[in-house]
């Protein structure tokens, strides 16, 4: 397993007592919206409304990248939520297309991972499969501000 940590922050382990939710969706133009709605619903149910807009933006960018830059038939979204943070992992079957958070200056696109980097507490990419990589996961963690949980 190879991990590319895109920030100087430590790579967070999955929350030990968090709840994990999974979604597998076809790699279509609708995938970013479906993933965004899925994450948004989970954060609302789990009283993380303060993280909702950042999570919606970040998951849209990461799923859009998987859709545009891979031929994977399925995009898998795993969301782990605990009391203080949410970690979203987006997996595809193309281990060689690692994300880079550096825009090409003369293009109108290519800045999505810079947005993820600016909003997330931490983010990165992990390639799974050893000598014969099978897939990669691009993940980000958002941490809630201090204070009590929101009421529903």
Backbone bond lengths (Angstrom), bond angles and torsions (degrees), N, CA, C in turn:
res aa  C-N    CA-C-N  psi(-1)  N-CA   C-N-CA  omega(-1)  CA-C   N-CA-C  phi
1 X - - - 1.441 - - 1.521 107.78 -
2 X 1.314 117.07 130.65 1.453 123.01 177.60 1.512 108.44 -112.69
3 X 1.319 117.39 131.59 1.451 120.87 178.47 1.507 109.50 -115.17
4 X 1.308 116.08 131.45 1.454 122.21 173.30 1.509 105.83 -110.33
5 X 1.324 117.17 111.15 1.448 120.71 178.38 1.515 107.25 -94.74
6 X 1.301 116.23 115.34 1.450 120.70 -173.41 1.518 113.21 -83.07
7 X 1.311 118.36 -7.32 1.456 120.62 179.19 1.513 109.03 -123.70
8 X 1.314 115.80 167.53 1.456 120.62 177.07 1.522 111.00 -81.02
9 X 1.306 117.18 -6.62 1.459 121.17 -179.53 1.524 109.58 -74.75
10 X 1.329 117.28 157.18 1.462 119.01 179.23 1.525 111.08 -66.43
11 X 1.326 115.88 153.15 1.459 120.76 175.94 1.521 107.26 -78.19
12 X 1.327 118.03 117.02 1.458 119.42 -176.46 1.519 111.52 -78.82
13 X 1.333 117.18 138.95 1.463 119.21 172.89 1.521 108.29 -73.63
14 X 1.320 117.77 160.84 1.460 118.63 175.10 1.526 109.44 -58.38
15 X 1.319 118.03 144.53 1.460 119.72 178.78 1.523 110.38 -57.21
16 X 1.348 118.11 130.94 1.457 121.04 -173.80 1.519 114.07 -65.96
17 X 1.311 117.79 -31.60 1.460 119.59 -176.40 1.523 111.94 -116.36
18 X 1.294 116.34 17.26 1.454 119.81 -177.55 1.516 112.66 -78.65
19 X 1.299 114.30 163.83 1.458 121.68 174.07 1.522 108.05 -96.36
20 X 1.327 116.82 137.63 1.457 121.34 -179.47 1.522 109.83 -112.73
21 X 1.321 114.72 135.84 1.461 123.07 179.56 1.524 107.69 -123.93
22 X 1.330 116.35 144.87 1.465 120.29 -176.70 1.526 110.91 -130.32
23 X 1.327 114.09 145.11 1.455 121.64 177.18 1.520 107.94 -141.85
24 X 1.318 117.32 131.12 1.467 121.97 172.61 1.517 106.28 -116.53
25 X 1.335 115.67 127.39 1.449 118.76 -178.09 1.518 111.00 -134.31
26 X 1.322 117.24 151.38 1.458 119.81 179.56 1.522 110.64 -65.00
27 X 1.305 116.00 147.92 1.460 122.17 179.92 1.527 108.73 -78.24
28 X 1.330 115.15 82.65 1.463 121.84 178.78 1.519 108.83 -127.77
29 X 1.316 116.16 173.52 1.462 120.99 178.38 1.530 111.68 -63.72
30 X 1.324 118.36 -20.64 1.465 121.97 179.04 1.524 112.60 -81.10
31 X 1.317 118.62 -12.83 1.468 122.13 -175.01 1.530 113.41 -55.73
32 X 1.337 120.72 -45.88 1.468 118.89 -179.81 1.530 113.18 -59.07
33 X 1.327 117.81 -41.43 1.461 120.27 -180.00 1.526 111.16 -66.80
34 X 1.322 116.84 -43.91 1.467 120.30 179.92 1.530 109.75 -61.13
35 X 1.332 117.56 -45.20 1.469 121.35 178.99 1.525 110.79 -64.19
36 X 1.318 116.87 -41.98 1.470 121.49 179.50 1.525 110.34 -60.80
37 X 1.324 117.70 -45.85 1.466 121.26 179.49 1.529 111.42 -65.58
38 X 1.332 117.07 -38.92 1.465 122.44 177.61 1.531 110.43 -59.96
39 X 1.331 116.79 -51.79 1.468 121.24 -178.83 1.524 110.43 -64.30
40 X 1.304 117.21 -42.49 1.458 121.76 179.89 1.529 111.06 -59.95
41 X 1.319 116.93 -44.59 1.469 120.90 178.53 1.520 111.38 -62.46
42 X 1.327 116.71 -43.72 1.466 120.06 -179.99 1.524 111.69 -62.62
43 X 1.321 116.87 -41.69 1.462 119.26 -179.31 1.521 111.04 -68.25
44 X 1.314 117.63 -35.85 1.456 120.32 175.99 1.517 111.81 -64.02
45 X 1.324 116.51 -46.11 1.465 121.72 179.29 1.525 111.04 -62.93
46 X 1.331 116.89 -36.71 1.467 121.56 -176.66 1.528 113.42 -92.76
47 X 1.310 117.57 14.27 1.471 123.94 174.94 1.527 112.95 60.03
48 X 1.310 116.24 43.73 1.461 122.30 175.88 1.524 110.44 -117.84
49 X 1.327 116.19 43.40 1.458 120.60 -178.79 1.517 113.45 -57.96
50 X 1.337 117.04 -30.43 1.468 120.82 -179.60 1.528 111.94 -65.76
51 X 1.322 117.36 -21.98 1.467 121.21 -179.83 1.527 112.64 -97.70
52 X 1.318 117.10 -5.04 1.458 120.47 -168.95 1.531 113.86 -61.32
53 X 1.312 118.83 -49.29 1.468 119.86 -176.52 1.526 111.63 -64.74
54 X 1.339 116.79 -43.67 1.468 119.43 177.92 1.530 110.74 -62.64
55 X 1.330 116.25 -41.42 1.468 119.93 179.74 1.524 110.82 -64.92
56 X 1.321 117.10 -40.99 1.467 120.68 178.90 1.529 110.84 -60.94
57 X 1.324 116.38 -45.15 1.470 119.92 178.91 1.524 111.31 -63.18
58 X 1.329 116.14 -48.24 1.471 120.11 -175.72 1.522 112.07 -64.87
59 X 1.331 117.63 -45.89 1.467 118.98 -178.36 1.528 110.32 -66.63
60 X 1.317 117.26 -34.68 1.462 119.96 176.61 1.519 110.77 -61.42
61 X 1.326 117.20 -44.86 1.467 120.99 -179.35 1.527 111.78 -64.40
62 X 1.326 116.92 -45.45 1.466 120.16 -175.78 1.536 110.95 -69.84
63 X 1.324 117.53 -42.48 1.467 120.00 178.86 1.532 110.51 -68.89
64 X 1.320 117.25 -37.47 1.468 120.04 176.05 1.520 110.70 -60.20
65 X 1.330 117.14 -41.67 1.471 120.17 177.12 1.527 111.18 -61.22
66 X 1.330 116.89 -43.94 1.470 119.85 178.92 1.529 110.21 -61.89
67 X 1.315 116.33 -40.80 1.471 120.00 179.81 1.532 111.65 -66.60
68 X 1.313 116.96 -46.88 1.470 121.09 -174.76 1.526 114.11 -74.96
69 X 1.323 116.75 -33.59 1.463 119.30 -168.79 1.523 114.86 -110.22
70 X 1.337 117.76 5.46 1.462 119.81 177.98 1.526 109.63 -134.15
71 X 1.306 114.86 161.97 1.469 121.14 175.35 1.524 110.39 -107.89
72 X 1.332 116.75 16.98 1.456 120.97 -179.40 1.531 110.09 -58.90
73 X 1.334 118.33 136.30 1.465 119.13 -179.63 1.530 112.93 -72.12
74 X 1.337 116.51 -32.02 1.463 121.00 -179.71 1.519 110.22 -124.29
75 X 1.312 115.41 140.79 1.462 122.25 170.48 1.522 105.46 -108.85
76 X 1.326 115.98 126.09 1.462 120.93 -177.96 1.523 109.74 -107.84
77 X 1.328 115.58 131.16 1.461 122.03 -179.54 1.521 107.77 -118.10
78 X 1.339 115.95 123.85 1.463 121.78 176.06 1.523 106.89 -118.41
79 X 1.314 116.10 131.15 1.460 121.69 -178.81 1.520 107.84 -124.00
80 X 1.328 116.60 125.00 1.462 121.32 175.79 1.520 107.64 -115.85
81 X 1.322 115.04 126.89 1.460 121.52 -175.43 1.518 108.96 -122.79
82 X 1.327 116.42 130.77 1.463 120.25 168.30 1.525 107.43 -127.27
83 X 1.316 117.66 -168.26 1.464 120.80 -175.23 1.522 113.48 -67.31
84 X 1.328 118.05 -26.88 1.462 120.01 -172.90 1.517 115.30 -112.39
85 X 1.334 117.15 -16.20 1.462 117.45 -175.45 1.522 111.50 -156.06
86 X 1.323 113.02 168.73 1.460 121.30 176.05 1.524 107.44 -132.84
87 X 1.326 116.01 135.11 1.461 121.51 175.93 1.523 107.75 -118.63
88 X 1.323 115.43 126.32 1.461 121.96 179.44 1.522 107.83 -113.89
89 X 1.323 116.60 127.46 1.466 122.97 177.66 1.522 108.28 -117.67
90 X 1.323 115.66 131.28 1.464 121.40 178.27 1.525 107.30 -119.13
91 X 1.330 116.45 117.95 1.467 121.53 -175.80 1.521 110.71 -110.11
92 X 1.334 114.18 141.59 1.461 120.70 172.47 1.521 108.17 -137.59
93 X 1.314 116.65 170.21 1.466 121.55 -174.76 1.524 114.10 -96.05
94 X 1.323 117.77 20.60 1.466 121.50 179.81 1.527 109.34 -118.17
95 X 1.336 117.56 90.26 1.463 120.33 -174.80 1.520 114.31 -71.47
96 X 1.306 118.41 -15.44 1.467 119.25 -172.44 1.516 113.22 -87.07
97 X 1.301 118.46 -16.31 1.465 121.05 -178.32 1.526 109.64 -93.97
98 X 1.340 116.54 75.92 1.465 120.12 -179.77 1.522 110.30 -75.66
99 X 1.332 117.12 142.05 1.456 120.22 -178.43 1.524 112.02 -74.10
100 X 1.310 115.22 150.21 1.460 122.24 177.04 1.518 107.35 -132.40
101 X 1.329 117.07 133.87 1.462 121.32 -178.32 1.518 111.80 -96.30
102 X 1.318 117.25 41.42 1.460 121.49 178.71 1.524 107.58 -124.61
103 X 1.338 118.16 117.25 1.456 119.41 -177.89 1.521 112.12 -76.94
104 X 1.306 114.40 154.27 1.456 120.42 169.92 1.526 104.71 -86.57
105 X 1.326 117.34 119.84 1.460 121.78 -168.06 1.521 114.95 -61.67
106 X 1.310 119.62 -26.64 1.460 120.03 -176.40 1.530 113.27 -98.29
107 X 1.329 117.45 15.45 1.459 120.97 179.56 1.516 110.53 -113.49
108 X 1.326 115.92 153.16 1.457 121.04 177.32 1.521 112.31 -83.72
109 X 1.319 117.42 -11.33 1.459 120.92 -179.39 1.525 108.82 -119.92
110 X 1.333 115.86 -176.96 1.456 119.97 176.83 1.510 114.45 92.85
111 X 1.320 116.94 14.62 1.463 119.92 -179.02 1.529 113.10 -111.34
112 X 1.324 117.13 5.36 1.455 120.99 -176.21 1.513 114.16 -61.40
113 X 1.329 117.30 -41.42 1.465 119.08 -179.38 1.521 111.84 -73.24
114 X 1.324 118.04 -24.55 1.469 119.66 171.68 1.523 109.75 -65.62
115 X 1.316 116.54 -37.53 1.458 121.10 175.70 1.526 110.17 -64.07
116 X 1.329 116.95 -46.06 1.467 120.85 177.58 1.524 109.55 -58.59
117 X 1.322 117.01 -45.83 1.461 120.99 -179.72 1.522 111.72 -60.54
118 X 1.321 117.71 -37.57 1.466 120.07 -178.31 1.527 112.64 -75.24
119 X 1.322 118.01 -27.08 1.466 120.97 -176.98 1.523 113.86 -94.82
120 X 1.315 117.45 -29.42 1.469 121.30 -172.48 1.519 112.18 -84.79
121 X 1.325 115.03 149.23 1.465 121.12 172.42 1.520 108.63 -67.41
122 X 1.346 115.46 -36.81 1.465 122.34 176.15 1.520 107.62 -157.85
123 X 1.333 115.71 156.28 1.460 120.21 174.49 1.513 108.85 -158.36
124 X 1.315 116.05 164.32 1.456 119.88 179.16 1.513 110.92 179.16
125 X 1.326 115.00 -170.73 1.464 121.59 178.60 1.515 108.27 -138.11
126 X 1.314 116.21 142.11 1.459 122.47 179.29 1.522 108.33 -128.02
127 X 1.336 116.25 130.14 1.462 121.94 176.29 1.524 107.50 -99.92
128 X 1.323 116.69 128.83 1.463 122.46 -179.00 1.523 110.13 -109.47
129 X 1.331 116.40 143.76 1.452 120.41 173.42 1.506 115.17 124.87
130 X 1.336 119.30 3.42 1.462 121.17 175.82 1.511 113.42 62.88
131 X 1.344 116.53 -130.87 1.473 121.74 -177.48 1.521 112.54 -68.61
132 X 1.310 117.12 -23.81 1.467 121.95 176.27 1.518 108.50 -119.34
133 X 1.317 117.16 77.14 1.462 119.36 -175.62 1.523 112.03 -55.78
134 X 1.319 114.91 136.66 1.452 120.09 -178.56 1.509 114.12 -105.46
135 X 1.322 116.86 -33.87 1.457 119.35 179.98 1.522 110.34 -161.30
136 X 1.312 114.70 168.27 1.461 119.78 175.64 1.518 109.14 -127.37
137 X 1.320 114.18 157.68 1.454 122.08 177.04 1.520 107.08 -126.63
138 X 1.309 116.37 126.05 1.461 121.72 170.71 1.521 104.93 -103.36
139 X 1.327 116.58 128.13 1.457 120.72 -173.89 1.526 110.28 -131.76
140 X 1.319 115.01 158.44 1.462 120.86 171.51 1.520 108.43 -147.99
141 X 1.324 115.03 151.44 1.457 122.20 177.28 1.514 108.49 -122.48
142 X 1.314 115.55 132.11 1.457 122.40 173.94 1.518 107.46 -112.54
143 X 1.321 116.64 134.18 1.463 121.38 179.96 1.520 108.95 -108.33
144 X 1.309 115.83 136.35 1.464 120.01 -179.46 1.519 110.38 -75.88
145 X 1.311 117.00 149.85 1.455 119.61 174.90 1.529 109.57 -64.55
146 X 1.312 116.65 158.29 1.469 120.44 178.45 1.518 109.62 -61.64
147 X 1.288 115.18 150.51 1.454 119.68 177.73 1.513 110.87 132.67
148 X 1.336 116.56 174.48 1.461 120.25 -178.26 1.522 111.37 -71.45
149 X 1.322 114.92 159.47 1.458 120.14 174.69 1.519 109.28 -65.21
150 X 1.307 115.91 150.73 1.455 120.82 -179.67 1.520 109.90 -75.19
151 X 1.310 115.40 152.56 1.458 119.30 174.14 1.517 108.33 -88.61
152 X 1.313 114.78 149.18 1.469 119.32 -177.58 1.500 109.74 -87.68
